[in-house]
């Protein structure tokens, strides 16, 4: 990680995918969850205080995150000038999903609240490089209860547009934990909406459900 102090109230942190691997952080969960709710974020703040003297105690923070094309994340953290009124408080515990096996990295399920959200996601990635559609060998869309679930399997972790793909999908959907177990459930009780190449469908091929 690289720390740059822009001014007394603002720093920039460059975080690479290798930094995530070194800390055994699951990539899917990092992209799906708010950065400020993760254990890694607390570690970064501690390191920022040690390396560049950026103290965040009793201050509100504003966080801006940008995904770069070279597989890095640029986090700009701004400390609000006026400190919060100091009050006794209990430190909240933050957790992050840990990477347990390679299967957890090559399989993922994302939940879309509506079919329109899924269509908007497709429209967004259609403007990108064609390789983004081959992020996974298998992509199936299910409807279960009132939501739509995109099941990705055999994800290509070396796809050059991997970060771009996940930055888009997390705008429209949320990551679902226990992907292997839930995938089996979807096969049993879910309704298949798009069986093959769910990422390559165009609006001419889709009749809204």
C-alpha positions in Angstrom: 0.0 0.0 0.0 1.1 3.5 -0.8 0.2 6.5 1.5 0.3 10.1 0.3 -0.6 13.0 2.5 -2.3 15.6 0.4 -2.9 18.1 3.2 -3.6 18.0 6.9 -7.1 16.7 6.4 -6.7 14.5 3.3 -4.7 11.5 2.3 -4.6 9.2 -0.7 -4.1 5.4 -0.3 -3.2 3.2 -3.3 -4.3 -0.4 -2.7 -3.5 -3.1 -5.2 -5.1 -6.5 -5.7 -1.8 -8.0 -4.4 -2.4 -6.1 -1.1 -5.7 -7.9 -0.8 -4.1 -11.3 -1.5 -1.4 -10.6 1.1 -4.0 -9.9 3.7 -6.2 -12.9 2.6 -9.1 -10.7 1.8 -11.7 -12.2 -0.6 -11.9 -10.0 -3.7 -15.7 -10.4 -4.2 -16.5 -9.3 -0.7 -14.1 -6.4 -0.8 -15.9 -5.1 -3.9 -19.4 -5.8 -2.6 -19.2 -4.4 0.9 -18.8 -0.7 1.9 -15.1 0.0 2.4 -15.6 1.6 5.8 -17.3 -1.5 7.1 -14.2 -3.7 6.6 -11.4 -4.7 8.9 -8.9 -3.8 6.2 -10.0 -0.2 6.4 -9.2 0.0 10.1 -5.8 -1.5 9.4 -5.2 1.2 6.7 -6.2 4.0 9.1 -3.8 2.7 11.7 -1.0 2.5 9.2 -1.8 6.0 7.8 -1.5 7.4 11.3 1.9 5.6 11.8 3.3 6.5 8.4 2.0 10.0 7.6 0.6 11.2 10.9 -3.1 11.1 9.8 -5.1 11.0 13.0 -8.8 10.3 12.7 -9.8 10.1 16.3 -13.1 11.9 16.9 -13.4 13.0 13.3 -15.9 12.2 10.6 -14.5 10.8 7.4 -15.4 11.2 3.8 -14.2 8.3 1.5 -13.9 8.3 -2.3 -12.9 5.1 -4.0 -11.9 4.8 -7.6 -11.0 1.5 -9.5 -8.1 2.0 -11.8 -7.4 0.1 -15.0 -4.1 -1.3 -13.7 -5.9 -3.3 -11.0 -5.4 -0.8 -8.2 -7.8 1.1 -6.0 -7.3 4.8 -5.2 -8.9 5.7 -1.9 -9.1 9.4 -1.0 -9.9 9.9 2.7 -10.9 13.4 3.9 -11.1 14.3 7.5 -13.9 16.7 8.3 -12.3 19.8 9.7 -14.8 20.2 12.6 -14.2 17.3 15.0 -17.2 15.4 16.5 -18.0 16.1 20.2 -16.0 13.6 22.1 -18.2 11.2 23.9 -17.6 7.8 25.6 -18.0 5.1 23.0 -17.5 1.5 22.4 -15.3 0.6 19.5 -17.4 -1.2 16.9 -16.1 -4.5 15.7 -15.7 -4.7 11.9 -15.4 -7.9 10.0 -14.4 -8.9 6.4 -15.0 -12.1 4.6 -11.8 -14.1 4.5 -10.7 -16.1 1.5 -10.8 -19.8 2.4 -10.4 -21.7 -0.8 -9.8 -21.1 -4.5 -13.4 -22.1 -5.2 -14.7 -19.0 -3.3 -12.7 -16.9 -5.7 -13.8 -18.6 -8.9 -17.5 -18.8 -8.1 -19.8 -16.0 -7.1 -23.5 -15.1 -6.9 -24.9 -11.6 -7.2 -28.5 -10.6 -6.2 -30.4 -8.1 -8.3 -33.5 -6.7 -6.6 -35.4 -6.3 -9.9 -35.0 -7.5 -13.5 -34.6 -3.8 -14.5 -31.5 -3.7 -12.4 -30.1 -6.6 -14.2 -30.9 -5.1 -17.6 -29.2 -1.8 -16.5 -26.2 -3.8 -15.5 -26.0 -5.5 -18.9 -26.4 -2.1 -20.6 -23.4 -0.8 -18.6 -21.1 -3.6 -19.4 -22.1 -3.6 -23.1 -20.2 -0.4 -23.5 -16.9 -2.1 -22.3 -14.4 -4.3 -23.9 -15.7 -7.6 -25.3 -13.5 -9.5 -22.9 -15.5 -8.3 -19.9 -18.3 -10.7 -21.1 -16.0 -13.7 -20.7 -15.2 -13.0 -17.1 -16.8 -16.4 -16.3 -17.2 -19.6 -18.4 -20.7 -20.1 -17.1 -23.3 -17.4 -16.2 -26.9 -18.3 -15.4 -29.6 -16.0 -14.2 -32.3 -17.3 -11.8 -35.4 -15.9 -10.4 -36.0 -16.9 -6.8 -38.8 -15.4 -4.7 -38.8 -11.8 -5.8 -35.2 -11.4 -6.7 -32.9 -12.3 -9.6 -29.6 -14.1 -9.0 -26.7 -14.2 -11.4 -24.6 -17.3 -10.8 -21.0 -17.0 -12.1 -18.8 -20.1 -12.2 -15.2 -20.8 -13.4 -14.4 -17.1 -13.1 -11.3 -16.0 -15.1 -9.2 -14.4 -12.4 -6.7 -13.2 -15.0 -9.3 -11.4 -17.1 -7.8 -7.9 -17.7 -11.2 -6.3 -17.1 -11.9 -8.1 -13.8 -11.9 -5.0 -11.7 -14.0 -3.0 -14.1 -16.6 -5.9 -14.1 -16.9 -5.9 -10.3 -17.0 -2.2 -10.0 -20.0 -2.3 -12.4 -21.9 -5.2 -10.9 -21.6 -3.8 -7.3 -23.4 -0.7 -8.5 -26.5 -2.8 -9.4 -26.4 -5.9 -7.2 -25.1 -7.3 -3.9 -22.7 -10.2 -3.3 -24.3 -13.3 -1.8 -22.3 -15.4 0.7 -22.1 -19.2 0.7 -22.2 -19.2 -3.1 -21.7 -23.0 -3.5 -24.5 -24.0 -1.2 -26.9 -21.3 -2.5 -26.1 -22.2 -6.1 -27.4 -25.7 -5.4 -30.6 -24.3 -3.8 -31.2 -22.1 -6.9 -30.8 -25.1 -9.2 -33.4 -27.0 -7.1 -36.1 -24.3 -6.4 -35.2 -21.3 -8.6 -36.6 -20.5 -12.0 -34.1 -20.2 -14.8 -34.4 -16.9 -16.7 -31.3 -17.1 -18.8 -29.6 -20.5 -19.0 -26.5 -19.8 -21.0 -24.2 -16.8 -21.5 -26.3 -14.6 -19.3 -23.7 -11.8 -19.6 -23.8 -11.8 -23.4 -27.5 -11.3 -23.9 -28.6 -8.1 -25.6 -31.9 -6.3 -25.1 -33.2 -7.8 -28.3 -32.8 -11.2 -26.8 -34.4 -10.4 -23.5 -38.1 -10.3 -22.8 -38.5 -8.6 -19.4 -39.9 -11.0 -16.8 
